Amino acid sequence: MKVVSNIKAELNWTSRSLPDGRQVYNISLDQIPEGADQTVITCEWSFPICDIAGKWHPNCRYDRTVKGDWAHGEVSMSSVSAPLVVFFSEDGKNSGTFAVSEAKKIVRMNLGVHEEDGTMKCCVDIHVGAADEDHYEVSVLMDYRKIRYEQAIREVGIWWEKECGFEPAFVPEDAKEPMYSFWYSYHQEITDEEIEKECRNAKELGFKTVIVDDGWQTDDINRGYGYCGDWEVAEKKIKNMQQHVDNVHKLGMKYLLWFSVPYVGMYSKMWELFHDKLIAVDEEQHTGILDIRYPKVRAYLKNIFVKAVREWGLDGLKLDFIDEFYERKDTPKANADMDCVCLQTALDKLLGETMEELKKIDENILIEFRQRYIGPFIKKYGNMLRVCDCPESGLANRVGSIDLRLMNEHTAVHCDPIVWNEGETPETAALQIVNALFSTLQFSVKTEYLTDAHKKMIRNYMEFMREHKALLQESAVTAEEPQNLYPEVSVRDDETEIVALYSTGRVVTIGSQQRDSIIVNGTRAEEIYVRTENETAVKVVQIDCFGTVVKEERMMLSGIKSIPCTTAGRIEIKKEK
């Protein structure tokens, strides 16, 4: 590997092999000149392209394609993604995994095809920027082991946690319970009476927590963020916030409230105070993006969040748009009124100081973050990571939730709230839930639109996901064919395996170690194919999306067998003793 820097400083690097076969390169920069604020360390290497079907990174979404070395690469920082790139083979093996220990500052990882010789040309730029002292250290991890790609990703997460100091926040059990969100169902048109009525209905369906989104702080119901920043309750909507939250608590539900962290709206009272302390202005959204390098700005935001939790009795916060904290071309340079030069350092201060105070109020405080801010740095402060907005897209929820699960062993992963048209059939609506099966469920359909059949289907899946919560949410995920957006996903322990199918015609090989196999049909196919290595006596139960047993029979499985299964239903196979 070649390592260079753009400044005159003492640059050194060493390499060491880990016991498992991975390689770590430790890089240090000493005697950094005072005032050097554009410091970059560049690492370059290459390797032969052999058996590579695609590329995965934390923010890849639907694009798993390998790019040329002339592409721009993937950028990460504390508020965006994570410094990790994984190449995988057609059969899901690791073909090269690369990660960087710098998860706070900007890292650009450009790993692409060098056309002249068929190698993967790798260039990683670590933007040290203005260092806090004259010494800086960073590590690069390389993994060429022929193991499953999921394991390679998972072990990078362990490396970040154990070796790089990014210990995830504590995750209370409440973070893994299903939640009702008011965003898609109500948008900004909410009142305390409607919220409490909906909470009663949601509680009957099995939801444990409510998330009240944008709208509580303004009488305006137009999209945009022109009225953010004051964070005072719109009394025409919610007459007494403390009493309202208490009413929801009496129903047996937790209460989370939405805040747009970076925005100060042009129509807010705070605009006058902070209009000259902005990273940028978004004219289309009628808002400014606060510059948290100013201690005055951070203090204001921290006090807003802490006061809300303390005075209103909130159980958690949905902290939105943190990924807007990045420098633009026209972002003002640092000045004497700021106490840190780097925006990402300022974000660390803001979240660290805020969480310290919130933990004093409630050590089990729930904090939701959303894709794209899902890296090891941000997980120090949030215990719920949610899929980015993808209304009515089961595919996007599946891909987003599995991407998050691959990289998160501890933090609760939530789907984007499930929503459907009031005329949708229960079977088709259930397919959306099946696509979110390996995450904590969030839901956002007005309960008045739900038929009895819809409610029966929802209760069935709520009960199924609660019964198998530890397996579905906490076990290592096997996600087949990432290049095809995970057509088969499974989890297993010593006793049970759960497999979800999202593509027709696939053949599921029944595990030889587990006694119980549950196969969930995430398609409209009317049958599921299973394979056993040896002739096996089993009991097979066919269950539809409402939880009704369609058929129960004993049979011998040998080779490949077709078993009927309804849309969004499941088959449960129990081996006979």
C-alpha angles and dihedrals in degrees: 000000000000118000125189138161132209094227136064104259138119106278121190135165138182134183133217136181120235118223090253093057101261121130125228123195114201114203126190133186118198136182092025107189115252111256095024101140102161100056115156130181114203124200120191133184140137140209136188117274103236125152098354118149100168151334130256129194130162095263100036096111106172098349111090095154126128112241134208120260087252091069122103098246130214123309125206137176136153092287097040132053122302136273098261135117124180128189116200137189129237090264096048100263124142112260096177131336122197129183138169127216092220102093098153106054128052116289123180115199112192108179111164147144117285098212098202096066108011095248129133106248109208125199123171120186115196109196102210090173113177105358118218089227139006093270128070133175132191136166133213119206122207124189123183097161116136095237131124111293090233090060091049091054093044092052091051086058090052090049091053090049101042104029104026100042100244100136111180121237119264111271114216117209089246088068089066097051122100116268136204114223123200096202106091094027098049110005105189096335099098136133131183091249093052093046093051093045091050091047091056090053094043091050090056089055092053104264115146103188138037126211114203109200137191116335104057091094100050141043088214114101099188119111118257134068104260092125099047121110106057094068094199119147116259097235094200086066103032114023098190116010096193092051091043093053089047090053090054091048089054088059088060096254134125119233126223122182129205124237127177098219103197102035128099108176124226090234096049125102089237091062090081091052099044107025089107094047100067137125090208144333124244105204093182092057092038092234146107126227110233120238104229093189084088110084088212090061094047092048091052093051094045092051091049093055096041093047092050093052094043100043100035099037095237120177095209150342135244101215107198137194097015087146088073089075099098134107120264126197090262097043108130118254120250117279139188094271091063122083096203133034099206119074092210091054088050090052089052089053093047096049094039094051092043095049092047090059095040092052089057088060098040123000088197095055112153117228121185122202125179138218121300094040098061107115131124092268095055093044088070086075109027128061098186123058116189132199112252119260111296108148114200093355111125089176093056092046092050094048094042096047094046091048088054094044092052091059100035121068096168113016115092111252116211129194121231106268112284112240135171141170115272089242094056117120117245091239094055092042089052090059088067091056091048089054088056094043096119095053138063107275122246117184133193113175120121104252091220087068093056118103121211087259091054090050092049090052092048093049090050093055094040089055092045093049092046093048091052098032097126092049097043098042107028108032124092110272123229107203114184124214103004087186087065095044099258107300089179127034127177145174129191146176131184093287109028141032125194119199125185119198121206099171130056126245097028119142117223116209108216112232115251094212100049122076095202126050121184117190118191119203110224092174140065091251113126096216141041125214119220131183130203125192092216135025105277133186110222144166112230122200119191112206127183127218090271093059093252117143106239097182140349123196145150120237146157116252118206127159112333119351131182116222123186116244131170126230110289089358128120143220121222116205119194120185115229117238 
